Amino acid sequence: MDKTQRLVSVVDDDESVRESLPDLLKEFAFAAQAFSSAEEFLASDDVRKTDCLILDIAMPGMTGPELKREMKRRRLVIPVIFITAQRDDAVRSRMLADGAVECLFKPFSDTALLHALNKALPDR
């Protein structure tokens, strides 16, 4: 991995998201890694290397918000962009109030994602 590239990890149980999002992130000049569950992400060596986390809210097992709380408990400070298929402004507001950089509704535009990434990693 190029040292100048920031690592964005994607945690989503949807295989199509795990396949397409890393390609888009690479187009944006990020390094990308995808995980099918919060547990898989936490068990990986990439946890401490991740500069930004794109995290699905609703997943089997540990949910996105539960992973965010677990990272806080472990004192892992990683900006989080939540993504969700559930179009609910109350959920979005709650995620933002809880410290998420952004909460995007699927399907989201490339522009919306890039804007959220620039907000999460302003110094890139």
MODELLER restraints for C-alpha pairs under 7 A, 6 or more apart:
rsr = mdl.restraints
at = mdl.atoms
rsr.add(forms.Gaussian(group=physical.xy_distance, feature=features.Distance(at['CA:5:A'], at['CA:29:A']), mean=6.78, stdev=0.5))
rsr.add(forms.Gaussian(group=physical.xy_distance, feature=features.Distance(at['CA:5:A'], at['CA:30:A']), mean=5.37, stdev=0.5))
rsr.add(forms.Gaussian(group=physical.xy_distance, feature=features.Distance(at['CA:5:A'], at['CA:31:A']), mean=5.76, stdev=0.5))
rsr.add(forms.Gaussian(group=physical.xy_distance, feature=features.Distance(at['CA:6:A'], at['CA:30:A']), mean=5.39, stdev=0.5))
rsr.add(forms.Gaussian(group=physical.xy_distance, feature=features.Distance(at['CA:6:A'], at['CA:31:A']), mean=5.85, stdev=0.5))
rsr.add(forms.Gaussian(group=physical.xy_distance, feature=features.Distance(at['CA:6:A'], at['CA:51:A']), mean=5.94, stdev=0.5))
rsr.add(forms.Gaussian(group=physical.xy_distance, feature=features.Distance(at['CA:7:A'], at['CA:30:A']), mean=6.05, stdev=0.5))
rsr.add(forms.Gaussian(group=physical.xy_distance, feature=features.Distance(at['CA:7:A'], at['CA:31:A']), mean=4.63, stdev=0.5))
rsr.add(forms.Gaussian(group=physical.xy_distance, feature=features.Distance(at['CA:7:A'], at['CA:32:A']), mean=5.56, stdev=0.5))
rsr.add(forms.Gaussian(group=physical.xy_distance, feature=features.Distance(at['CA:7:A'], at['CA:49:A']), mean=6.81, stdev=0.5))
rsr.add(forms.Gaussian(group=physical.xy_distance, feature=features.Distance(at['CA:7:A'], at['CA:50:A']), mean=5.10, stdev=0.5))
rsr.add(forms.Gaussian(group=physical.xy_distance, feature=features.Distance(at['CA:7:A'], at['CA:51:A']), mean=5.29, stdev=0.5))
rsr.add(forms.Gaussian(group=physical.xy_distance, feature=features.Distance(at['CA:7:A'], at['CA:52:A']), mean=6.74, stdev=0.5))
rsr.add(forms.Gaussian(group=physical.xy_distance, feature=features.Distance(at['CA:8:A'], at['CA:30:A']), mean=6.64, stdev=0.5))
rsr.add(forms.Gaussian(group=physical.xy_distance, feature=features.Distance(at['CA:8:A'], at['CA:31:A']), mean=6.18, stdev=0.5))
rsr.add(forms.Gaussian(group=physical.xy_distance, feature=features.Distance(at['CA:8:A'], at['CA:32:A']), mean=4.98, stdev=0.5))
rsr.add(forms.Gaussian(group=physical.xy_distance, feature=features.Distance(at['CA:8:A'], at['CA:33:A']), mean=6.56, stdev=0.5))
rsr.add(forms.Gaussian(group=physical.xy_distance, feature=features.Distance(at['CA:8:A'], at['CA:50:A']), mean=5.86, stdev=0.5))
rsr.add(forms.Gaussian(group=physical.xy_distance, feature=features.Distance(at['CA:8:A'], at['CA:51:A']), mean=5.87, stdev=0.5))
rsr.add(forms.Gaussian(group=physical.xy_distance, feature=features.Distance(at['CA:8:A'], at['CA:52:A']), mean=4.84, stdev=0.5))
rsr.add(forms.Gaussian(group=physical.xy_distance, feature=features.Distance(at['CA:8:A'], at['CA:53:A']), mean=5.69, stdev=0.5))
rsr.add(forms.Gaussian(group=physical.xy_distance, feature=features.Distance(at['CA:9:A'], at['CA:32:A']), mean=5.69, stdev=0.5))
rsr.add(forms.Gaussian(group=physical.xy_distance, feature=features.Distance(at['CA:9:A'], at['CA:33:A']), mean=4.78, stdev=0.5))
rsr.add(forms.Gaussian(group=physical.xy_distance, feature=features.Distance(at['CA:9:A'], at['CA:34:A']), mean=5.71, stdev=0.5))
rsr.add(forms.Gaussian(group=physical.xy_distance, feature=features.Distance(at['CA:9:A'], at['CA:50:A']), mean=6.15, stdev=0.5))
rsr.add(forms.Gaussian(group=physical.xy_distance, feature=features.Distance(at['CA:9:A'], at['CA:52:A']), mean=6.45, stdev=0.5))
rsr.add(forms.Gaussian(group=physical.xy_distance, feature=features.Distance(at['CA:9:A'], at['CA:53:A']), mean=4.95, stdev=0.5))
rsr.add(forms.Gaussian(group=physical.xy_distance, feature=features.Distance(at['CA:9:A'], at['CA:54:A']), mean=6.14, stdev=0.5))
rsr.add(forms.Gaussian(group=physical.xy_distance, feature=features.Distance(at['CA:10:A'], at['CA:18:A']), mean=6.87, stdev=0.5))
rsr.add(forms.Gaussian(group=physical.xy_distance, feature=features.Distance(at['CA:10:A'], at['CA:33:A']), mean=6.17, stdev=0.5))
rsr.add(forms.Gaussian(group=physical.xy_distance, feature=features.Distance(at['CA:10:A'], at['CA:34:A']), mean=4.60, stdev=0.5))
rsr.add(forms.Gaussian(group=physical.xy_distance, feature=features.Distance(at['CA:10:A'], at['CA:35:A']), mean=6.05, stdev=0.5))
rsr.add(forms.Gaussian(group=physical.xy_distance, feature=features.Distance(at['CA:10:A'], at['CA:53:A']), mean=5.99, stdev=0.5))
rsr.add(forms.Gaussian(group=physical.xy_distance, feature=features.Distance(at['CA:10:A'], at['CA:54:A']), mean=4.73, stdev=0.5))
rsr.add(forms.Gaussian(group=physical.xy_distance, feature=features.Distance(at['CA:10:A'], at['CA:55:A']), mean=6.00, stdev=0.5))
rsr.add(forms.Gaussian(group=physical.xy_distance, feature=features.Distance(at['CA:11:A'], at['CA:34:A']), mean=5.95, stdev=0.5))
rsr.add(forms.Gaussian(group=physical.xy_distance, feature=features.Distance(at['CA:11:A'], at['CA:35:A']), mean=4.76, stdev=0.5))
rsr.add(forms.Gaussian(group=physical.xy_distance, feature=features.Distance(at['CA:11:A'], at['CA:36:A']), mean=5.81, stdev=0.5))
rsr.add(forms.Gaussian(group=physical.xy_distance, feature=features.Distance(at['CA:11:A'], at['CA:37:A']), mean=5.91, stdev=0.5))
rsr.add(forms.Gaussian(group=physical.xy_distance, feature=features.Distance(at['CA:11:A'], at['CA:38:A']), mean=6.37, stdev=0.5))
rsr.add(forms.Gaussian(group=physical.xy_distance, feature=features.Distance(at['CA:11:A'], at['CA:54:A']), mean=6.27, stdev=0.5))
rsr.add(forms.Gaussian(group=physical.xy_distance, feature=features.Distance(at['CA:11:A'], at['CA:55:A']), mean=4.95, stdev=0.5))
rsr.add(forms.Gaussian(group=physical.xy_distance, feature=features.Distance(at['CA:11:A'], at['CA:56:A']), mean=6.22, stdev=0.5))
rsr.add(forms.Gaussian(group=physical.xy_distance, feature=features.Distance(at['CA:12:A'], at['CA:18:A']), mean=6.46, stdev=0.5))
rsr.add(forms.Gaussian(group=physical.xy_distance, feature=features.Distance(at['CA:12:A'], at['CA:35:A']), mean=6.49, stdev=0.5))
rsr.add(forms.Gaussian(group=physical.xy_distance, feature=features.Distance(at['CA:12:A'], at['CA:36:A']), mean=5.28, stdev=0.5))
rsr.add(forms.Gaussian(group=physical.xy_distance, feature=features.Distance(at['CA:12:A'], at['CA:37:A']), mean=6.22, stdev=0.5))
rsr.add(forms.Gaussian(group=physical.xy_distance, feature=features.Distance(at['CA:12:A'], at['CA:55:A']), mean=6.31, stdev=0.5))
rsr.add(forms.Gaussian(group=physical.xy_distance, feature=features.Distance(at['CA:12:A'], at['CA:56:A']), mean=5.11, stdev=0.5))
rsr.add(forms.Gaussian(group=physical.xy_distance, feature=features.Distance(at['CA:13:A'], at['CA:36:A']), mean=4.65, stdev=0.5))
rsr.add(forms.Gaussian(group=physical.xy_distance, feature=features.Distance(at['CA:13:A'], at['CA:37:A']), mean=5.94, stdev=0.5))
rsr.add(forms.Gaussian(group=physical.xy_distance, feature=features.Distance(at['CA:13:A'], at['CA:59:A']), mean=6.02, stdev=0.5))
rsr.add(forms.Gaussian(group=physical.xy_distance, feature=features.Distance(at['CA:18:A'], at['CA:34:A']), mean=5.57, stdev=0.5))
rsr.add(forms.Gaussian(group=physical.xy_distance, feature=features.Distance(at['CA:22:A'], at['CA:32:A']), mean=5.20, stdev=0.5))
rsr.add(forms.Gaussian(group=physical.xy_distance, feature=features.Distance(at['CA:22:A'], at['CA:33:A']), mean=6.62, stdev=0.5))
rsr.add(forms.Gaussian(group=physical.xy_distance, feature=features.Distance(at['CA:22:A'], at['CA:34:A']), mean=6.93, stdev=0.5))
rsr.add(forms.Gaussian(group=physical.xy_distance, feature=features.Distance(at['CA:25:A'], at['CA:32:A']), mean=6.34, stdev=0.5))
rsr.add(forms.Gaussian(group=physical.xy_distance, feature=features.Distance(at['CA:26:A'], at['CA:32:A']), mean=6.63, stdev=0.5))
rsr.add(forms.Gaussian(group=physical.xy_distance, feature=features.Distance(at['CA:35:A'], at['CA:41:A']), mean=5.80, stdev=0.5))
rsr.add(forms.Gaussian(group=physical.xy_distance, feature=features.Distance(at['CA:38:A'], at['CA:62:A']), mean=5.87, stdev=0.5))
rsr.add(forms.Gaussian(group=physical.xy_distance, feature=features.Distance(at['CA:38:A'], at['CA:67:A']), mean=6.08, stdev=0.5))
rsr.add(forms.Gaussian(group=physical.xy_distance, feature=features.Distance(at['CA:39:A'], at['CA:62:A']), mean=6.90, stdev=0.5))
rsr.add(forms.Gaussian(group=physical.xy_distance, feature=features.Distance(at['CA:41:A'], at['CA:47:A']), mean=6.55, stdev=0.5))
rsr.add(forms.Gaussian(group=physical.xy_distance, feature=features.Distance(at['CA:51:A'], at['CA:78:A']), mean=6.06, stdev=0.5))
rsr.add(forms.Gaussian(group=physical.xy_distance, feature=features.Distance(at['CA:52:A'], at['CA:78:A']), mean=5.60, stdev=0.5))
rsr.add(forms.Gaussian(group=physical.xy_distance, feature=features.Distance(at['CA:52:A'], at['CA:79:A']), mean=5.03, stdev=0.5))
rsr.add(forms.Gaussian(group=physical.xy_distance, feature=features.Distance(at['CA:52:A'], at['CA:80:A']), mean=6.06, stdev=0.5))
rsr.add(forms.Gaussian(group=physical.xy_distance, feature=features.Distance(at['CA:52:A'], at['CA:120:A']), mean=6.92, stdev=0.5))
rsr.add(forms.Gaussian(group=physical.xy_distance, feature=features.Distance(at['CA:53:A'], at['CA:78:A']), mean=6.67, stdev=0.5))
rsr.add(forms.Gaussian(group=physical.xy_distance, feature=features.Distance(at['CA:53:A'], at['CA:79:A']), mean=6.20, stdev=0.5))
rsr.add(forms.Gaussian(group=physical.xy_distance, feature=features.Distance(at['CA:53:A'], at['CA:80:A']), mean=4.83, stdev=0.5))
rsr.add(forms.Gaussian(group=physical.xy_distance, feature=features.Distance(at['CA:53:A'], at['CA:81:A']), mean=6.15, stdev=0.5))
rsr.add(forms.Gaussian(group=physical.xy_distance, feature=features.Distance(at['CA:54:A'], at['CA:80:A']), mean=5.95, stdev=0.5))
rsr.add(forms.Gaussian(group=physical.xy_distance, feature=features.Distance(at['CA:54:A'], at['CA:81:A']), mean=4.78, stdev=0.5))
rsr.add(forms.Gaussian(group=physical.xy_distance, feature=features.Distance(at['CA:54:A'], at['CA:82:A']), mean=5.80, stdev=0.5))
rsr.add(forms.Gaussian(group=physical.xy_distance, feature=features.Distance(at['CA:54:A'], at['CA:83:A']), mean=6.93, stdev=0.5))
rsr.add(forms.Gaussian(group=physical.xy_distance, feature=features.Distance(at['CA:55:A'], at['CA:64:A']), mean=5.81, stdev=0.5))
rsr.add(forms.Gaussian(group=physical.xy_distance, feature=features.Distance(at['CA:55:A'], at['CA:80:A']), mean=6.79, stdev=0.5))
rsr.add(forms.Gaussian(group=physical.xy_distance, feature=features.Distance(at['CA:55:A'], at['CA:81:A']), mean=6.11, stdev=0.5))
rsr.add(forms.Gaussian(group=physical.xy_distance, feature=features.Distance(at['CA:55:A'], at['CA:82:A']), mean=4.77, stdev=0.5))
rsr.add(forms.Gaussian(group=physical.xy_distance, feature=features.Distance(at['CA:55:A'], at['CA:83:A']), mean=5.93, stdev=0.5))
rsr.add(forms.Gaussian(group=physical.xy_distance, feature=features.Distance(at['CA:56:A'], at['CA:64:A']), mean=5.55, stdev=0.5))
rsr.add(forms.Gaussian(group=physical.xy_distance, feature=features.Distance(at['CA:56:A'], at['CA:82:A']), mean=5.66, stdev=0.5))
rsr.add(forms.Gaussian(group=physical.xy_distance, feature=features.Distance(at['CA:56:A'], at['CA:83:A']), mean=4.82, stdev=0.5))
rsr.add(forms.Gaussian(group=physical.xy_distance, feature=features.Distance(at['CA:56:A'], at['CA:84:A']), mean=5.67, stdev=0.5))
rsr.add(forms.Gaussian(group=physical.xy_distance, feature=features.Distance(at['CA:57:A'], at['CA:63:A']), mean=5.85, stdev=0.5))
rsr.add(forms.Gaussian(group=physical.xy_distance, feature=features.Distance(at['CA:57:A'], at['CA:64:A']), mean=4.28, stdev=0.5))
rsr.add(forms.Gaussian(group=physical.xy_distance, feature=features.Distance(at['CA:57:A'], at['CA:65:A']), mean=6.28, stdev=0.5))
rsr.add(forms.Gaussian(group=physical.xy_distance, feature=features.Distance(at['CA:57:A'], at['CA:82:A']), mean=6.28, stdev=0.5))
rsr.add(forms.Gaussian(group=physical.xy_distance, feature=features.Distance(at['CA:57:A'], at['CA:83:A']), mean=6.32, stdev=0.5))
rsr.add(forms.Gaussian(group=physical.xy_distance, feature=features.Distance(at['CA:57:A'], at['CA:84:A']), mean=5.69, stdev=0.5))
rsr.add(forms.Gaussian(group=physical.xy_distance, feature=features.Distance(at['CA:58:A'], at['CA:64:A']), mean=6.37, stdev=0.5))
rsr.add(forms.Gaussian(group=physical.xy_distance, feature=features.Distance(at['CA:79:A'], at['CA:100:A']), mean=6.88, stdev=0.5))
rsr.add(forms.Gaussian(group=physical.xy_distance, feature=features.Distance(at['CA:79:A'], at['CA:101:A']), mean=6.39, stdev=0.5))
rsr.add(forms.Gaussian(group=physical.xy_distance, feature=features.Distance(at['CA:79:A'], at['CA:120:A']), mean=5.80, stdev=0.5))
rsr.add(forms.Gaussian(group=physical.xy_distance, feature=features.Distance(at['CA:80:A'], at['CA:100:A']), mean=5.17, stdev=0.5))
rsr.add(forms.Gaussian(group=physical.xy_distance, feature=features.Distance(at['CA:80:A'], at['CA:101:A']), mean=5.75, stdev=0.5))
rsr.add(forms.Gaussian(group=physical.xy_distance, feature=features.Distance(at['CA:81:A'], at['CA:100:A']), mean=5.94, stdev=0.5))
rsr.add(forms.Gaussian(group=physical.xy_distance, feature=features.Distance(at['CA:81:A'], at['CA:101:A']), mean=5.49, stdev=0.5))
rsr.add(forms.Gaussian(group=physical.xy_distance, feature=features.Distance(at['CA:81:A'], at['CA:102:A']), mean=4.90, stdev=0.5))
rsr.add(forms.Gaussian(group=physical.xy_distance, feature=features.Distance(at['CA:81:A'], at['CA:103:A']), mean=5.77, stdev=0.5))
rsr.add(forms.Gaussian(group=physical.xy_distance, feature=features.Distance(at['CA:82:A'], at['CA:100:A']), mean=6.92, stdev=0.5))
rsr.add(forms.Gaussian(group=physical.xy_distance, feature=features.Distance(at['CA:82:A'], at['CA:102:A']), mean=6.21, stdev=0.5))
rsr.add(forms.Gaussian(group=physical.xy_distance, feature=features.Distance(at['CA:82:A'], at['CA:103:A']), mean=4.51, stdev=0.5))
rsr.add(forms.Gaussian(group=physical.xy_distance, feature=features.Distance(at['CA:82:A'], at['CA:104:A']), mean=6.25, stdev=0.5))
rsr.add(forms.Gaussian(group=physical.xy_distance, feature=features.Distance(at['CA:83:A'], at['CA:103:A']), mean=5.58, stdev=0.5))
rsr.add(forms.Gaussian(group=physical.xy_distance, feature=features.Distance(at['CA:83:A'], at['CA:104:A']), mean=4.80, stdev=0.5))
rsr.add(forms.Gaussian(group=physical.xy_distance, feature=features.Distance(at['CA:83:A'], at['CA:105:A']), mean=5.81, stdev=0.5))
rsr.add(forms.Gaussian(group=physical.xy_distance, feature=features.Distance(at['CA:83:A'], at['CA:106:A']), mean=6.53, stdev=0.5))
rsr.add(forms.Gaussian(group=physical.xy_distance, feature=features.Distance(at['CA:84:A'], at['CA:104:A']), mean=6.45, stdev=0.5))
rsr.add(forms.Gaussian(group=physical.xy_distance, feature=features.Distance(at['CA:84:A'], at['CA:105:A']), mean=5.09, stdev=0.5))
rsr.add(forms.Gaussian(group=physical.xy_distance, feature=features.Distance(at['CA:84:A'], at['CA:106:A']), mean=5.65, stdev=0.5))
rsr.add(forms.Gaussian(group=physical.xy_distance, feature=features.Distance(at['CA:85:A'], at['CA:105:A']), mean=5.69, stdev=0.5))
rsr.add(forms.Gaussian(group=physical.xy_distance, feature=features.Distance(at['CA:85:A'], at['CA:106:A']), mean=4.85, stdev=0.5))
rsr.add(forms.Gaussian(group=physical.xy_distance, feature=features.Distance(at['CA:86:A'], at['CA:105:A']), mean=6.91, stdev=0.5))
rsr.add(forms.Gaussian(group=physical.xy_distance, feature=features.Distance(at['CA:87:A'], at['CA:105:A']), mean=6.07, stdev=0.5))
rsr.add(forms.Gaussian(group=physical.xy_distance, feature=features.Distance(at['CA:92:A'], at['CA:103:A']), mean=5.61, stdev=0.5))
rsr.add(forms.Gaussian(group=physical.xy_distance, feature=features.Distance(at['CA:95:A'], at['CA:103:A']), mean=6.79, stdev=0.5))
rsr.add(forms.Gaussian(group=physical.xy_distance, feature=features.Distance(at['CA:96:A'], at['CA:102:A']), mean=6.31, stdev=0.5))
rsr.add(forms.Gaussian(group=physical.xy_distance, feature=features.Distance(at['CA:96:A'], at['CA:103:A']), mean=6.91, stdev=0.5))
rsr.add(forms.Gaussian(group=physical.xy_distance, feature=features.Distance(at['CA:101:A'], at['CA:116:A']), mean=6.96, stdev=0.5))
rsr.add(forms.Gaussian(group=physical.xy_distance, feature=features.Distance(at['CA:101:A'], at['CA:119:A']), mean=6.99, stdev=0.5))
rsr.add(forms.Gaussian(group=physical.xy_distance, feature=features.Distance(at['CA:101:A'], at['CA:120:A']), mean=5.98, stdev=0.5))
rsr.add(forms.Gaussian(group=physical.xy_distance, feature=features.Distance(at['CA:102:A'], at['CA:116:A']), mean=6.06, stdev=0.5))
